[in-house]
Amino acid sequence: MPTHVIEKKKLFEKHAEALGLKGISVKWLSFSSSSAQQDALISGGVDMINTGTGPLLLLWDRTKGGVKGVVASSAQPVTLISRDPRIKSIADIGPGDKIAVPTVKVSTQAILLQMAVAKQFGAENYAKLDANTVQMGHSDAFIALKNPTHEVKSHFAAPPFQYYELKQVEGAHVVLNSPDVIGGPLSQGQFMVQTKFADANPLFIKAVRAAAEEAKTFIETNTKEAVEIYREVTGDKTETDAILALLKEPGMMEWNLYPQGTLKFAAHLNAIGTLKTKPTSWKDYYLPLAHDMPGN
């Protein structure tokens, strides 16, 4: 929702102009998966992306600090949903069961699943369910769950999809929530850039933070209008009142600009060898622009 508010109200352009950057034009692109976003950023196809904690940490590590976060934008809970009545917990997931995640092994959901498995079955077994995951965008996974004959019966979903699935998919139920794994909020969206872009465009990076701050305030004080913007940009046909009710669910109005739960993520990824460099602070993988804020 913050990204949609920023886009619709042209907040990047507004704050860039206020900082003296005239004639800034921003083009918004949608990608079906986090991996496609990452490829676009590294290749130079886009200058900035907004995606999860896992991709941020992996890009930061693999580029040796060449990619860093600007500011976070959301930290709503993500939820593992299943329509299979047999699956009540991750212990019930068998070899043939398929779990849709945005990107296998590296998406926020895939890593959360590893962390949950490590907690339940021992750290050495963290990858026990990796083979069960299949890569699907959230909307495609939602469609799969609604199809009673589709082999994918479980989806580690991001809002609003878990709520739609619980209401619209017969037999859908919660298997696992991200706060169960992290012990609190986990940043699900953050703006990130190549540091060379940030160094070359310091005023625009300042505008990104200012725009994110304005979007947060707008959503909190004009929630209904923000929902209408979300519906317009995404084409979501869900009634406004239904989305407003969804936003009253626990953790659903979490729009802080500072990262949350990211160091626990990093510790897991480092322990299993995925993250070669263990950060000592969240500030290692966020630009100095954000360092005055709290974070974890």
N, C-alpha and C positions, 0 to 999 in steps of 0.2 A: 504493500500500500504506500509506503513512503516514496518508492521509486515512481509510482503512478502519479502521486501528487506532485512530485518534482517535475515530471514530464509535462503534465497537463497545465500546471501553473507557470511553467518555464522558469523554475527557480534557479537552475544553473545559470541561465542567461541573465536573469535579474541580478543575481549577486556578483556575477562576473563583471557586468556593466558597472555596478556600484563600486567595484574595485579598480575600475579604469580600463577594463577590457571591452572594447567596442566591437559590435558586430559578431559576437560569438554565436555560432549555430551548432546545436546539438542534435545528433541523429540517434534514435533509440532502436535497438534491434532485439528480437526475441530469439532464444535458442532453446532447443528441446532438452538439452542436458548440460550439466556442469562441465563435462569434458569438452563439449563443443565451445563453451564460453572460454575455457582455459586455452584451448588451441587458438582461438581468435585473438586472445590477449597476447600470447607469446609470439604469434606470427605478425602482430601489428595490424590485424584486421579491425580491431577496436582498441580504443585507448583506455577503457575502464570497464570492469564488469562488477556485478553484484551477485555474490554467491556465498556458499557456506564456509564454515571454519576449516573443514578438512582440506578443501582445495586451496585456501589461503596458506595454510601451513605447508602443504606439499609444494606449492609454487615458490614460496619463500625459501624453502630448503633446497629445492632443485636448481634454483637460479642463484643460490648463494646470496640471498638478500636482494635480488634483482626485482622481486615483486613484493609489495607490502600493502597492508590495509590502510585506508584513509580514515573512514569512520564506519562503525556498525550502523545497521538500520533496523534490525528486528531480532527478537529472541523468543519467538513463540515456541511452545513445545511441539515436537514432532512425535508421531504415534505409529506404532506397528499395529495395523489392522488386519484381521483375518476373517474370512467368511467360512472357513473350515471349522466345523464344530469340534473337531478332534484337537485343534490347536488352542490350548488355553494359556500356555506359557512357551518360552523358547525351548524348554525341555521336550515339548511334544513335536517339535519339527523334525521330520524324518528325511531320509536321503532324496526322496522324490518330490518334496514340497518346494515350490518356487516362491521366492520373495522378491517383489519388485522394489528396486532402489534406483535413484537417479543416475548413479554411476557406480559400477561394481568396484569394491575395495577402497575407493578413495572419496566417495561422497560422504557427507555428514552422516547420513542414515546408515551406510555400510560400516562406517567406523563405530558408530554407536552400537550397532549389532555386535561387532567384535568385542567392544568393551563389556557389553552385557554378558556375552558368552564367557569371557575371561573371568568375570565375577562369579558366574554360576558353575563353570566347569574347570576352572583353573587357568592361570595366565598362559600356560603352555598350549592350551586348546583354543586360543582366541580365534583361530581361523576355521573352527569346526563347521560353521554355517556359511562360509564364503561361497562354497560350491552351490548353495541353494539360491544365491542371489542372481537376479537377471536385471539387465539395464533397461529401464523404461521411464519416460517422462511421467510426471504425476498425472497429467490428464489421461494419458494412455493407460496407465495402471488403474485409474478409476474406471475407465471403460472396461478393462479386463475383469475387474472385480464384479461389475454389474452383469457380466456374461456368465451364466451358471455353468457353461461348458468349457470355459477357458482354463488352461492349466495353471495360470497364476491366480492363486486364491488368497495371497497375503501381500500387503503393500505397506512399506515404511513411509508413511505419508507426511507431507508438510501441510500446514493450514492453507486453504480451507478444506483440503480434500478429505482429511480424516473425518471431519464433521459431516460432509456430504455422504461419505461411505457409510457412516454409522446410521444415517437416516434413510439412505436410498438402496443400500445393498442388503438383501435378505441374509440374516444370520451374521452380519458384520459385528465384530466385537473387538475390544482393546486387548492386545497381548502385552504391550510394553509402551511406556511413555519415556521420553528423554529425561525428565527430571528424576526418574527412578535410577537412571544410570549416572547422571552428572551430579545430582544432589541439588539442583537449582536450574536457573535459566541457562540456555546455551545459545550463543549468537547464531542465527540461521542465515542472516544476510549481512554482508558488509561490502562496501565499495573497495576495490583494490586496483592498483595500477602498477605498471613497471616503474621502478624508481627513476629511471632516466626520463620518463615522461613527467613525473612529479618535479624533478629538478629543473626541467626545461619550462614548466608551466606552474610556478609557485602560486601565482594569483588565482589561477583556475582551481587549484587544489584547495585554496582557502574558500573559494566560492562553493565547492562541493560540501565542505563542512557547514558553511552558513546555510546552504540550501537544505541539508539534512536536518539541521536544527529547526528551521522554519517548518519543514514538513512534519516533524514530530509534534511541534506545538499546534499546527493546524489540525492534525488528526485528533489530538486530545481535546481540542476546544471546538472543533467543527466536525465531529465524527460522522454525522449523517452525510454531510457534503463530501467528506473524504470517501465514504462508501460509494456514493454515486460516481465519483471519479474512478474508483476501482472498477465498478461495473461497466462504465463506458470504455475504459482502456482495454480491459480484458475480455469484454463481451459476455461476462458471467450473467446469466439470466436469473440467478437467485434473487428473490425479493429483498429489497433494502432492509426491511424489518427483520428478516431471517439472518442477514449478515450482522446487523446490529446486535441481535441476540447472541450470535456466535462470538462476537467481540467481548461479551460479558463472561465468557468462560474463563477459567483460571489461566493466567499467563498470556491472554490474547491481546492485551494492550501494552505489550512490552516493546517499546520503540527506542530504548536508550542508544546513544551514539558510542558508548564505550563497549569493548568486547567483554563477554561473559562466558565462563566455563571453558575458555580456549586453552588454558594451560593444562587442564586435565586431559584434554584431547591430545595436546602435544606430548605429554608424558607417556600416554599409551602408544602413540605412533613411534616415539623414540625407543620405547621398551621392546617393540616388536621388530625394530630395524628399518621401518619404513621411512622415518624421519632421521636422517643421519646426524643432524645438528639438534641438540636439545636446547631450546631457548631458556634463558634464565628469567625472562620477564616477557609479558605480552608486548612490551614496547620494542622488543627485538624485531617483531614482524609487523609493526604499525609505524607509519610515518611520524616524525616528531610533532607534526601538527596536532596529533591526538594525545600527546604525552601528558598534558595537563589534566586529563580526565582520570577518574578511577577506572579500574579494569581488572580482569583476572583471566 
